[in-house]
Amino acid sequence: LEKIILDLPTRSPHANFRLWLSSNPTPKFPISILQNGIKMTTEPPRGLRANLLRLYNLTNEDKFSAPQELSKFKKLRFALCWFHAILLERRKFKTLGFNIPYDFNDSDFLICEDLLALYLDDFPDKTPWEALRYLTAEANYGGRVTDFWDRRLVNVYINEFYCDEVIEVPRYQLSTLTAYFIPSDGNL
């Protein structure tokens, strides 16, 4: 990559040519490219509401309304958004939030969103809670979590947000604060 980029000026690119590269943080990224380029970073927004809005903007109406078990999917997707937003918010409290800081990102959420749609379509009669909880809290998000107490906390959260009550109870409370609940069905 470094050689290709260093060779670009010899190829006489168009005057309006711009090269955009995106990457997750990695020590393998060539330092010379970083030093010669303009760097941009994206951080998750602060606050539960901002995180929920950002997560809802990651998808389009077609993907949002594709699952066969649509009502169930919408409620559980909101619960998943809430779960992800809570994990991101806990980071700002340093060791009071998690014992070790974890870099949860959009790909964690998107993978779990796809798993949720897939499992709800494959098991329309009975929601496979154990599989969904394990894949979300242990395999996907838990794959980053190395501390026992942090893993336990992630599992407590997923057990609260992935349960029958989320689907069956209207306006299921996500918190002791009445402002936080699973909304009724609606559009994206």
N, C-alpha and C positions, 0 to 999 in steps of 0.2 A: 504494500500500500504506500509506504513511504517513497519508494522509488518511482511509482506511477505518478504520485503527486509532484515530486520534484521534477519529473520529466515534462509536466504539462506546459510550462512556458515555451519549450522548444517546439511544441506542436502548433503554435500560433492559434490559440483558441479565440473564438469570437469575443469582441470587446464586452459583450453583455454576459459572458459565461461566468457562472458562479458554481462552486462545488459545495454541496451541503452534505455533511456526514453526521450520522447520529450513532450513538453508542451508549451502552451502559458503562458505568465506571469499571475500568479494568487496567491492570498494570501493563498489559500487552499493547495498549494503544501507543503508537509512535509519539514520543515526546516532541520531536521536531514539528509535527503537524499541529500539536497543541500550541507550541510556542509561536508559530507563524499564522495561526488562524484566530478568528473571533470566536469566542466560546459563549454558548448560551446554555443555561440549565433550566430545567423545569422542576419545581417543587410542588408537592400537593398544597392546595390552599389551606388556610387555617380555619378551623371551625367545622363542626359536624355538617351544618347546612351547606357550606361551600363544597365540602367533600362529596356530599350526596348529589348535589347539582352536577359536579364534575363527572361523577360516575355515570349519571344518567345521560350526560352528553357524549359518552363513549360509544353509545349504541344508536342504531337507527330504528325507525318504526318497523321495518320488515323483520329485523332480528328480534325486536321486542315482542312482536305479535306472532312469531313463527311457532312456538311450542303448542302442542295439542292441548295440554293441560294449562291453558292460558291464565285462568284466574289464580290457580295455585302457583304458577310460575311468577306472576306479577308480585304476589305477596312475598314469596320466598326470595325473589330478586331484591325487593326492597330490604328484606332482612339481611341479605348478603351485603348490600350496599352499606347498611347500618353497621354490620360487623366490620367491614373493611374500614369505614370511617372511624369507628371507635379505636381500632388498632393503630391507625395513623395518628389519631389525637393523643393516644397514650404516650407516644414518643416524646412529645413536648415536655412531659413531666420527668424526663431523664430516668433516674433509678426509682422514682416513685411510680412510674408508669410500667416499665419493664426493668428487670434486673440487667438486661443487656439490650442495647439499641438494635433494632432490626429494621432492615430496609424493605418493607413491604411495598409493592408497586402495582401498577395497573395490570401487569401480566398475571399476577396472583389472582386478582379479581376476575379478569377475563376468562382465565382457565376455569375457575369455579363457576362462573356464569354459564359457560358451555357445558360443564358437567351437570349442572342443575337442570338445564333444558333437556339434555340427553337422558338423564335418569328419570325425569318426570314423564317423558314420552315413552321410555322403555317399560316403565312400571306404572301405568295409569291407575290401576286398582288400589295399590297400596304403596305409599311413599316409602322408599328405602332409606329411612332416617339414618340408620347406622352407617350405611355406605356413604351417604352424603356428608355426614358429620366427620367420618374418618378421612375421606378424601379432601375435605375442605380444611379441617383443623389439624390433622396429623400429616397428611401427605403433602398438601400444597403449602399452606401457610406454616404449618408445623415443620416443614422441611428446612425452614430458615431458623426456627426457634431451637436453641441449644440448651437453655436453662430449664430445669424441671418445673420450677414454679411458674415460669412464663408459659410453658406448654400447658400446664394445668389451667392457667387463666384463659388461654385461647380456647381450650375445651369447655370451660364453664360458659364462656360467651356463646359458642356455637350451639351448645345444648339449650340455651335460652332462646336463640333465634331460629333454630331449625327444629321445630316441634309441631305437633298437631294443632296446638292452640293458635299458632300463627295463621293457619289456614281457616280454622273453625270459628275463632272468636273475632267478632267485628271490632275493628280499631284496637287490635291486640297491643297492649302497652309494652314498649321497649325499655321503659325506665319507670322509676317511681314518679317522675315528673309527667304530668298528664299531657304535656305538649308533644311527647314522643310516642307515636303509635304507628302501626301498619295502616296505610290509607286504604280506602275502598278502591275497587278496580277503576282504572282510568286509562287514558291514552298516555303515551310517552310525553 
